């Protein structure tokens, strides 16, 4: 994410519970993916789990972007 987005998230996450929830999930997904990415070999079930986490992370990021877009519009 861009620096501006990260700053906006930090400023608004306390007053936007949905943004805070999505951001925490995003960070957790990043940590989980990092564990998988450090491994040389993944079993087929681990590969499926990694792909599932990637999809959840992307869906959450899309939702975060919608909230940030709304917040930017409100502050303009």
Secondary structure, DSSP 4 states (H G I P E B T S, - for coil): --HHHHHHHHHHTTT-HHHHHHHHHHHHHHHHHHHHHT-S---HHHHHHHHHHHHHHHHHHHHHHHHHHHHHHHH-
